[in-house]
Amino acid sequence: MNWEAILAPYTQVVEELKVKLKGMRAQFEYEARHSPIEFITARVKPVKSILEKAEKRQIPLDRIETDIQDIAGVRVVCQFVDDIYTVVDMLRSRQDFTIIEEKDYIANEKESGYRSYHMIIEYPVETIHGNKVVLAEIQIRTLAMNFWATNEHSLNYKYKGRIPAEIKARLHLAAEAAFMLDEEMSKIKTEIQEAQRIFYRK
């Protein structure tokens, strides 16, 4: 398989989405308003990870592009929980891609304690062979959720998805602590935003 040719449109999607989301963030700053977007990261899944996922889910190689939805992944990190839903609403109103699936793991967190908002989109890319529609995943989460999920991901990788029970229990406690942090910060959101406005004016 020519992986460079297969993954090129996904790289394009990731770069274009990053530019558009950073543009949204900049527009809030121009208007001196609180931006619901703190920062954006993005990646194209490495070939090794694609093959591992295909093997685990018994996906034939000729169905990778339709059955693996997160080859192109964009993560939007927010300060506050309600910022997540502001970003969700903004993405729903866009005309440059189609949302085909939404999963709210904040209202319905996973058993592990994982919280995040996922969107699967169909994104049209202009290639030298014409228009190609590519699947991509957008994850929207708070700084606290991102901190927890990044560490859980590392542990899952280390233990090949079989995290020992004691560590799993601690992870679950940490997930609850992260959610409490988000809730407490939300209660003083107005104060924090006012402090940030004063700081940026200086």
C-alpha positions as a Markdown table, in Angstrom:
| # | Residue | x | y | z |
|---|---|---|---|---|
| 1 | Met | 0.0 | 0.0 | 0.0 |
| 2 | Asn | 1.2 | 3.5 | -0.8 |
| 3 | Trp | 0.6 | 5.0 | 2.7 |
| 4 | Glu | 1.9 | 8.5 | 1.7 |
| 5 | Ala | -0.7 | 8.8 | -1.0 |
| 6 | Ile | -3.5 | 7.4 | 1.2 |
| 7 | Leu | -2.6 | 9.7 | 4.2 |
| 8 | Ala | -1.9 | 12.9 | 2.2 |
| 9 | Pro | -5.7 | 14.0 | 2.1 |
| 10 | Tyr | -5.8 | 13.4 | 5.9 |
| 11 | Thr | -2.8 | 15.6 | 6.4 |
| 12 | Gln | -4.6 | 18.3 | 4.4 |
| 13 | Val | -7.8 | 18.0 | 6.5 |
| 14 | Val | -5.8 | 18.3 | 9.7 |
| 15 | Glu | -3.9 | 21.4 | 8.5 |
| 16 | Glu | -7.1 | 23.1 | 7.1 |
| 17 | Leu | -9.1 | 22.4 | 10.3 |
| 18 | Lys | -6.3 | 23.8 | 12.4 |
| 19 | Val | -6.2 | 27.0 | 10.4 |
| 20 | Lys | -10.0 | 27.4 | 10.6 |
| 21 | Leu | -10.2 | 26.8 | 14.3 |
| 22 | Lys | -7.2 | 29.1 | 15.1 |
| 23 | Gly | -9.1 | 31.7 | 12.9 |
| 24 | Met | -12.2 | 31.3 | 15.1 |
| 25 | Arg | -10.0 | 31.8 | 18.2 |
| 26 | Ala | -8.4 | 34.9 | 16.7 |
| 27 | Gln | -11.8 | 36.4 | 15.9 |
| 28 | Phe | -12.8 | 36.3 | 19.6 |
| 29 | Glu | -9.5 | 38.0 | 20.5 |
| 30 | Tyr | -10.0 | 40.7 | 17.9 |
| 31 | Glu | -13.4 | 41.4 | 19.5 |
| 32 | Ala | -11.9 | 41.4 | 23.0 |
| 33 | Arg | -14.2 | 38.6 | 24.0 |
| 34 | His | -13.5 | 35.4 | 25.9 |
| 35 | Ser | -12.4 | 32.7 | 23.4 |
| 36 | Pro | -14.0 | 29.3 | 24.1 |
| 37 | Ile | -10.9 | 27.8 | 22.5 |
| 38 | Glu | -7.8 | 27.6 | 24.6 |
| 39 | Phe | -5.6 | 25.7 | 22.1 |
| 40 | Ile | -5.8 | 23.2 | 19.2 |
| 41 | Thr | -3.7 | 20.1 | 18.5 |
| 42 | Ala | -4.0 | 17.8 | 15.6 |
| 43 | Arg | -2.4 | 14.7 | 14.2 |
| 44 | Val | -2.7 | 12.0 | 11.5 |
| 45 | Lys | -2.7 | 8.5 | 13.0 |
| 46 | Pro | 0.6 | 6.8 | 12.4 |
| 47 | Val | 0.5 | 3.8 | 10.0 |
| 48 | Lys | 1.5 | 1.4 | 12.9 |
| 49 | Ser | -1.6 | 2.6 | 14.9 |
| 50 | Ile | -3.9 | 2.3 | 11.9 |
| 51 | Leu | -2.8 | -1.3 | 11.3 |
| 52 | Glu | -3.1 | -2.2 | 15.0 |
| 53 | Lys | -6.6 | -0.7 | 15.1 |
| 54 | Ala | -7.6 | -2.5 | 11.9 |
| 55 | Glu | -6.3 | -5.8 | 13.3 |
| 56 | Lys | -8.0 | -5.4 | 16.6 |
| 57 | Arg | -11.4 | -4.5 | 15.0 |
| 58 | Gln | -10.9 | -7.0 | 12.1 |
| 59 | Ile | -11.2 | -4.3 | 9.5 |
| 60 | Pro | -9.9 | -5.3 | 6.0 |
| 61 | Leu | -7.3 | -3.0 | 4.6 |
| 62 | Asp | -9.6 | -1.9 | 1.7 |
| 63 | Arg | -12.1 | -0.6 | 4.3 |
| 64 | Ile | -9.7 | 1.4 | 6.4 |
| 65 | Glu | -10.8 | 4.8 | 5.0 |
| 66 | Thr | -14.5 | 4.1 | 5.7 |
| 67 | Asp | -14.3 | 2.1 | 8.9 |
| 68 | Ile | -11.6 | 4.0 | 10.9 |
| 69 | Gln | -13.0 | 7.4 | 11.7 |
| 70 | Asp | -10.1 | 8.9 | 13.5 |
| 71 | Ile | -7.2 | 8.7 | 11.0 |
| 72 | Ala | -7.4 | 12.5 | 11.0 |
| 73 | Gly | -7.8 | 13.8 | 14.6 |
| 74 | Val | -8.2 | 17.3 | 15.8 |
| 75 | Arg | -8.4 | 18.2 | 19.5 |
| 76 | Val | -9.9 | 21.5 | 20.8 |
| 77 | Val | -9.0 | 22.3 | 24.4 |
| 78 | Cys | -11.2 | 24.7 | 26.4 |
| 79 | Gln | -11.0 | 26.4 | 29.7 |
| 80 | Phe | -14.5 | 25.7 | 30.9 |
| 81 | Val | -17.1 | 23.0 | 30.4 |
| 82 | Asp | -19.7 | 25.3 | 28.9 |
| 83 | Asp | -17.0 | 26.5 | 26.4 |
| 84 | Ile | -17.1 | 23.0 | 24.9 |
| 85 | Tyr | -20.8 | 23.4 | 24.0 |
| 86 | Thr | -20.1 | 26.8 | 22.6 |
| 87 | Val | -17.5 | 25.2 | 20.3 |
| 88 | Val | -20.0 | 22.4 | 19.4 |
| 89 | Asp | -22.6 | 24.9 | 18.4 |
| 90 | Met | -20.1 | 26.9 | 16.3 |
| 91 | Leu | -19.0 | 23.7 | 14.5 |
| 92 | Arg | -22.7 | 22.7 | 13.9 |
| 93 | Ser | -23.3 | 26.0 | 12.2 |
| 94 | Arg | -20.4 | 25.7 | 9.7 |
| 95 | Gln | -21.1 | 24.9 | 6.0 |
| 96 | Asp | -17.6 | 23.6 | 5.1 |
| 97 | Phe | -18.0 | 20.1 | 6.4 |
| 98 | Thr | -20.8 | 17.7 | 7.5 |
| 99 | Ile | -21.2 | 16.3 | 11.0 |
| 100 | Ile | -22.2 | 12.6 | 10.7 |
| 101 | Glu | -22.0 | 11.6 | 14.4 |
| 102 | Glu | -21.8 | 13.2 | 17.9 |
| 103 | Lys | -20.9 | 11.5 | 21.2 |
| 104 | Asp | -21.2 | 13.4 | 24.4 |
| 105 | Tyr | -18.9 | 11.6 | 26.9 |
| 106 | Ile | -19.3 | 14.6 | 29.3 |
| 107 | Ala | -23.0 | 14.1 | 30.0 |
| 108 | Asn | -22.4 | 10.3 | 29.7 |
| 109 | Glu | -18.8 | 9.6 | 30.7 |
| 110 | Lys | -17.2 | 6.3 | 29.9 |
| 111 | Glu | -16.8 | 3.6 | 32.6 |
| 112 | Ser | -13.1 | 4.5 | 32.9 |
| 113 | Gly | -14.0 | 8.1 | 33.8 |
| 114 | Tyr | -13.1 | 9.5 | 30.3 |
| 115 | Arg | -14.9 | 12.7 | 29.5 |
| 116 | Ser | -14.8 | 14.5 | 26.1 |
| 117 | Tyr | -17.1 | 15.6 | 23.3 |
| 118 | His | -16.5 | 13.8 | 20.0 |
| 119 | Met | -17.7 | 14.8 | 16.5 |
| 120 | Ile | -17.1 | 12.7 | 13.4 |
| 121 | Ile | -17.2 | 14.8 | 10.3 |
| 122 | Glu | -17.0 | 14.3 | 6.5 |
| 123 | Tyr | -14.6 | 16.9 | 5.2 |
| 124 | Pro | -14.3 | 17.6 | 1.4 |
| 125 | Val | -10.7 | 17.9 | 0.2 |
| 126 | Glu | -9.5 | 19.2 | -3.2 |
| 127 | Thr | -6.9 | 16.8 | -4.5 |
| 128 | Ile | -5.2 | 16.6 | -8.0 |
| 129 | His | -7.7 | 13.8 | -8.8 |
| 130 | Gly | -10.7 | 15.9 | -7.8 |
| 131 | Asn | -12.8 | 16.2 | -4.7 |
| 132 | Lys | -12.4 | 13.6 | -2.0 |
| 133 | Val | -14.5 | 13.3 | 1.2 |
| 134 | Val | -12.4 | 12.3 | 4.2 |
| 135 | Leu | -13.6 | 11.3 | 7.7 |
| 136 | Ala | -12.1 | 13.1 | 10.6 |
| 137 | Glu | -12.7 | 13.2 | 14.4 |
| 138 | Ile | -12.9 | 16.4 | 16.4 |
| 139 | Gln | -12.5 | 16.0 | 20.2 |
| 140 | Ile | -13.5 | 18.9 | 22.4 |
| 141 | Arg | -12.5 | 18.9 | 26.1 |
| 142 | Thr | -11.3 | 21.0 | 29.0 |
| 143 | Leu | -7.7 | 21.3 | 30.2 |
| 144 | Ala | -8.5 | 19.0 | 33.1 |
| 145 | Met | -10.2 | 16.4 | 30.9 |
| 146 | Asn | -7.2 | 16.6 | 28.5 |
| 147 | Phe | -4.7 | 16.1 | 31.3 |
| 148 | Trp | -6.5 | 13.0 | 32.5 |
| 149 | Ala | -7.1 | 11.5 | 29.1 |
| 150 | Thr | -3.5 | 12.0 | 28.0 |
| 151 | Asn | -2.3 | 10.1 | 31.1 |
| 152 | Glu | -4.9 | 7.4 | 30.6 |
| 153 | His | -3.9 | 7.0 | 27.0 |
| 154 | Ser | -0.2 | 6.5 | 28.0 |
| 155 | Leu | -1.1 | 3.9 | 30.6 |
| 156 | Asn | -3.4 | 2.1 | 28.1 |
| 157 | Tyr | -0.4 | 2.0 | 25.7 |
| 158 | Lys | 2.0 | 0.7 | 28.4 |
| 159 | Tyr | -0.4 | -2.0 | 29.5 |
| 160 | Lys | -1.8 | -2.8 | 26.0 |
| 161 | Gly | -5.3 | -1.9 | 27.2 |
| 162 | Arg | -5.1 | -4.0 | 30.3 |
| 163 | Ile | -4.5 | -1.5 | 33.1 |
| 164 | Pro | -4.1 | -3.1 | 36.5 |
| 165 | Ala | -7.1 | -2.8 | 38.8 |
| 166 | Glu | -5.4 | -0.6 | 41.4 |
| 167 | Ile | -4.2 | 1.9 | 38.8 |
| 168 | Lys | -7.7 | 1.8 | 37.2 |
| 169 | Ala | -9.3 | 2.7 | 40.5 |
| 170 | Arg | -6.9 | 5.6 | 41.0 |
| 171 | Leu | -7.5 | 6.8 | 37.5 |
| 172 | His | -11.3 | 6.8 | 38.2 |
| 173 | Leu | -10.7 | 8.8 | 41.4 |
| 174 | Ala | -8.5 | 11.2 | 39.3 |
| 175 | Ala | -11.3 | 11.5 | 36.7 |
| 176 | Glu | -13.8 | 12.6 | 39.4 |
| 177 | Ala | -11.2 | 15.0 | 40.9 |
| 178 | Ala | -10.7 | 16.5 | 37.4 |
| 179 | Phe | -14.5 | 16.9 | 36.9 |
| 180 | Met | -14.8 | 18.6 | 40.4 |
| 181 | Leu | -12.0 | 21.0 | 39.4 |
| 182 | Asp | -14.0 | 21.9 | 36.2 |
| 183 | Glu | -17.1 | 22.4 | 38.2 |
| 184 | Glu | -15.4 | 24.6 | 40.8 |
| 185 | Met | -13.7 | 26.7 | 38.1 |
| 186 | Ser | -17.1 | 27.1 | 36.3 |
| 187 | Lys | -18.5 | 28.7 | 39.5 |
| 188 | Ile | -15.8 | 31.4 | 39.4 |
| 189 | Lys | -15.7 | 31.7 | 35.6 |
| 190 | Thr | -16.8 | 35.4 | 35.5 |
| 191 | Glu | -14.1 | 36.4 | 38.0 |
| 192 | Ile | -11.4 | 34.5 | 36.0 |
| 193 | Gln | -12.5 | 36.0 | 32.7 |
| 194 | Glu | -12.5 | 39.5 | 34.2 |
| 195 | Ala | -9.0 | 38.9 | 35.6 |
| 196 | Gln | -7.8 | 37.7 | 32.2 |
| 197 | Arg | -9.2 | 40.8 | 30.5 |
| 198 | Ile | -7.3 | 43.1 | 32.9 |
| 199 | Phe | -4.1 | 41.1 | 32.4 |
| 200 | Tyr | -4.4 | 41.2 | 28.6 |
| 201 | Arg | -5.2 | 45.0 | 28.6 |
| 202 | Lys | -1.8 | 45.5 | 30.4 |
